Amino acid sequence: MSGLFDVTIIGAGVIGSAIARKLSSYDLKIALVEKECDVSFGVSKANSGIIHGGFHHDSTTLKSRLEVKGNLMFDQLKEELHFPFHRCGILVAAFNNDEMRTVEKLYQNGVNNKAIGIELCNHERILNLEPKLNRDVVGGLYAPGGGIIEPYRFVFSLVESAKKNGVELLTDFKVTGRVETDDRYRLESADGRSIESKWVVNAAGLYSDEISRIFEAEDFTITPRKGEEFLLDRNASAFTSKVIFPAPSHVSKGMLVIPTAEGTTMVGPTAQMVDDKQDASTSKANFQAIFSSARRLVPAVSERDIITSFTGLRPTIEGDDFYIEASSIKPRFVQVAGIQSPGLTAAPAIADHVKDILKVEGLSLSEKPGYDPYIEDVPRFRNSSKEELDALIAENPAYGEVICRCENISEAEIVAAVRQGHDTLDGVKFYTRAMMGRCQGGFCTHKIMKIISRETGMSMDELTKRGGGSWLVNKKVGDFALRDRA
Ligand SMILES: Cc1cc2nc3c(=O)[nH]c(=O)nc-3n(C[C@H](O)[C@H](O)[C@H](O)COP(=O)(O)OP(=O)(O)OC[C@H]3O[C@@H](n4cnc5c(N)ncnc54)[C@H](O)[C@@H]3O)c2cc1C
């Protein structure tokens, strides 16, 4: 960390990371600051992972324009950044004439938004596209351009690429204050560090209202809208070939059946306004609502397949559209707030849009000679053929050591995660998928802790689940023995 930055982006979720990567293609000194110990630990880790098909919002909204544009950017991004992404297609299922009328409006949105290949389906066509659908389906919508992605892995890749092209990532940097002089801001962190920057982009997700207040810029409120989801085993018979939506309500896209990019099935999410920006609880009532709604779409959905559940909070703002504008109060300060769904889909288009705003506001952008959009692809044990594995093991025997048996993750992949800077249990989990399978880390957690300790030199009692005080070990067996004898 040194000197004066041209641009500092606050928040390393998918939005801040996409902006950092975009700006790294220009001759600029850029900082990406994040309050957590790793990137993508906010809203961007707990979502449905859908690359939306461009039909839920009408073409007058900024969010629909950026959704459609963002969707189209993912094939190229996958080439460059190697994250799990499949353009599997999306279906919206209607079970009566009222729902079919809602679906027809979505179809019209899709046509107006120029969503590629969008199609209205009758009963036969939709069942043909997805035979696991409830046979009571009347018809629906097919959006072949929709897809699924591993969201945290996407963020990790964006940040790896940004860093490769010169962006400085500062984690554990919680912006709590700012001092403003003529042509720059000093950003102060809770731990006493500070940096200076000419321009600041506020991409702080749920906390973008607080950042705006710290900068004495626009006054707005971010209200969390909670979404609970359940993850089903990779062998669940509910796994569909396409993402299945119900006809939506006016507040939510509804509770879905989602085949995840890595082969498990997800059901949910709920949509409930809450006050607490840290409320990650799940409830029995919502569990029942999710499963009955999902089973209405796909009868094979079963509680017996549950692996785990989680909650994400959408950062909603009054007016319900994205709020992406240069501040009209503070110079060289850009607001990127209210980025709820489809923020993941729109992220690369938002990054482009923010770059354009910065340019109009006077930031000088000249392309960086030597910018390299590609990062290295880490081979995966479970995606490799026997011949590929033999070659990998011959070069690096750690590929022959399977650490996570449920997800088939080798020691080499865990070492790669740690060497990329993901040195907490959650960091390794989201980078590799280790501990995400049926046993949820029951078998491999201690093996992973040993690898992190060996690679970083940290002792076992220094290791954390996700930074801060989330230590994994706070007593040694000997401590208990001594206390018990006393
Ligand atoms: C349940 C659910 C399902 C969703 N499903 C989809 C979907 O299928 N498809 C889709 O397109 N979108 C979906 N979304 C929306 C999508 O997840 C969000 O739009 C997106 O992740 C928002 O990213 P972000 O970078 O703005 O926020 P975040 O990921 O929260 O990033 C903001 C970052 O700022 C950091 N920060 C905050 N305050 C400070 C500070 N003071 N100093 C430094 N750093 C700070 C935070 O720690 C955080 O990492 C879903 C959302 C939810 C909740």
The ligand as an SDF file (V2000), in Angstrom:
LIG
                    3D

 53 58  0  0  0  0  0  0  0  0999 V2000
  -30.8470  -14.4300   -1.9110 C   0  0  0  0  0  0  0  0  0  0  0  0
  -30.2790  -13.6890   -3.0880 C   0  0  0  0  0  0  0  0  0  0  0  0
  -30.3410  -14.2480   -4.3560 C   0  0  0  0  0  0  0  0  0  0  0  0
  -29.8170  -13.5550   -5.4430 C   0  0  0  0  0  0  0  0  0  0  0  0
  -29.8010  -14.1770   -6.6570 N   0  0  0  0  0  0  0  0  0  0  0  0
  -29.2470  -13.5460   -7.7110 C   0  0  0  0  0  0  0  0  0  0  0  0
  -29.1710  -14.2060   -8.9440 C   0  0  0  0  0  0  0  0  0  0  0  0
  -29.5000  -15.3750   -9.0660 O   0  0  0  0  0  0  0  0  0  0  0  0
  -28.6830  -13.5250  -10.0060 N   0  0  0  0  0  0  0  0  0  0  0  0
  -28.2910  -12.2240   -9.9150 C   0  0  0  0  0  0  0  0  0  0  0  0
  -27.9420  -11.6510  -10.9420 O   0  0  0  0  0  0  0  0  0  0  0  0
  -28.3030  -11.5800   -8.7250 N   0  0  0  0  0  0  0  0  0  0  0  0
  -28.7600  -12.2210   -7.6220 C   0  0  0  0  0  0  0  0  0  0  0  0
  -28.7590  -11.6100   -6.4130 N   0  0  0  0  0  0  0  0  0  0  0  0
  -28.2230  -10.2530   -6.3010 C   0  0  0  0  0  0  0  0  0  0  0  0
  -26.7000  -10.2530   -6.2110 C   0  0  0  0  0  0  0  0  0  0  0  0
  -26.2230  -11.2240   -5.3100 O   0  0  0  0  0  0  0  0  0  0  0  0
  -26.2460   -8.8710   -5.7620 C   0  0  0  0  0  0  0  0  0  0  0  0
  -26.7940   -7.9100   -6.6340 O   0  0  0  0  0  0  0  0  0  0  0  0
  -24.7340   -8.6960   -5.7670 C   0  0  0  0  0  0  0  0  0  0  0  0
  -24.0940   -9.7740   -5.1280 O   0  0  0  0  0  0  0  0  0  0  0  0
  -24.3790   -7.3930   -5.0740 C   0  0  0  0  0  0  0  0  0  0  0  0
  -22.9890   -7.2870   -5.0940 O   0  0  0  0  0  0  0  0  0  0  0  0
  -22.2540   -6.0760   -4.3780 P   0  0  0  0  0  0  0  0  0  0  0  0
  -20.8420   -6.1570   -4.7970 O   0  0  0  0  0  0  0  0  0  0  0  0
  -23.0020   -4.8190   -4.6100 O   0  0  0  0  0  0  0  0  0  0  0  0
  -22.4420   -6.3760   -2.8250 O   0  0  0  0  0  0  0  0  0  0  0  0
  -21.5140   -7.2230   -1.8300 P   0  0  0  0  0  0  0  0  0  0  0  0
  -21.1630   -8.5350   -2.3770 O   0  0  0  0  0  0  0  0  0  0  0  0
  -22.1530   -7.1950   -0.4880 O   0  0  0  0  0  0  0  0  0  0  0  0
  -20.1780   -6.3620   -1.8050 O   0  0  0  0  0  0  0  0  0  0  0  0
  -20.0480   -5.1810   -1.0460 C   0  0  0  0  0  0  0  0  0  0  0  0
  -18.7810   -5.3170   -0.2440 C   0  0  0  0  0  0  0  0  0  0  0  0
  -18.5430   -4.1000    0.4450 O   0  0  0  0  0  0  0  0  0  0  0  0
  -17.9080   -4.4140    1.6600 C   0  0  0  0  0  0  0  0  0  0  0  0
  -18.0420   -3.2750    2.5710 N   0  0  0  0  0  0  0  0  0  0  0  0
  -19.1690   -2.8310    3.1660 C   0  0  0  0  0  0  0  0  0  0  0  0
  -18.9010   -1.7830    3.9500 N   0  0  0  0  0  0  0  0  0  0  0  0
  -17.5790   -1.5420    3.8420 C   0  0  0  0  0  0  0  0  0  0  0  0
  -16.6980   -0.5970    4.4320 C   0  0  0  0  0  0  0  0  0  0  0  0
  -17.1340    0.3120    5.3240 N   0  0  0  0  0  0  0  0  0  0  0  0
  -15.3860   -0.6320    4.0940 N   0  0  0  0  0  0  0  0  0  0  0  0
  -14.9150   -1.5680    3.2130 C   0  0  0  0  0  0  0  0  0  0  0  0
  -15.7160   -2.5040    2.6530 N   0  0  0  0  0  0  0  0  0  0  0  0
  -17.0220   -2.4790    2.9620 C   0  0  0  0  0  0  0  0  0  0  0  0
  -18.6660   -5.6580    2.1210 C   0  0  0  0  0  0  0  0  0  0  0  0
  -17.9570   -6.4160    3.0970 O   0  0  0  0  0  0  0  0  0  0  0  0
  -18.8740   -6.4100    0.8200 C   0  0  0  0  0  0  0  0  0  0  0  0
  -17.8970   -7.3970    0.5820 O   0  0  0  0  0  0  0  0  0  0  0  0
  -29.2630  -12.2730   -5.2850 C   0  0  0  0  0  0  0  0  0  0  0  0
  -29.1840  -11.7120   -3.9950 C   0  0  0  0  0  0  0  0  0  0  0  0
  -29.6620  -12.4240   -2.9040 C   0  0  0  0  0  0  0  0  0  0  0  0
  -29.5000  -11.8680   -1.5430 C   0  0  0  0  0  0  0  0  0  0  0  0
  1  2  1  0
  2  3  1  0
  2 52  2  0
  3  4  2  0
  4  5  1  0
  4 50  1  0
  5  6  2  0
  6  7  1  0
  6 13  1  0
  7  8  2  0
  7  9  1  0
  9 10  1  0
 10 11  2  0
 10 12  1  0
 12 13  2  0
 13 14  1  0
 14 15  1  0
 14 50  1  0
 15 16  1  0
 16 17  1  0
 16 18  1  0
 18 19  1  0
 18 20  1  0
 20 21  1  0
 20 22  1  0
 22 23  1  0
 23 24  1  0
 24 25  2  0
 24 26  1  0
 24 27  1  0
 27 28  1  0
 28 29  2  0
 28 30  1  0
 28 31  1  0
 31 32  1  0
 32 33  1  0
 33 34  1  0
 33 48  1  0
 34 35  1  0
 35 36  1  0
 35 46  1  0
 36 37  1  0
 36 45  1  0
 37 38  2  0
 38 39  1  0
 39 40  1  0
 39 45  2  0
 40 41  1  0
 40 42  2  0
 42 43  1  0
 43 44  2  0
 44 45  1  0
 46 47  1  0
 46 48  1  0
 48 49  1  0
 50 51  2  0
 51 52  1  0
 52 53  1  0
M  END
$$$$
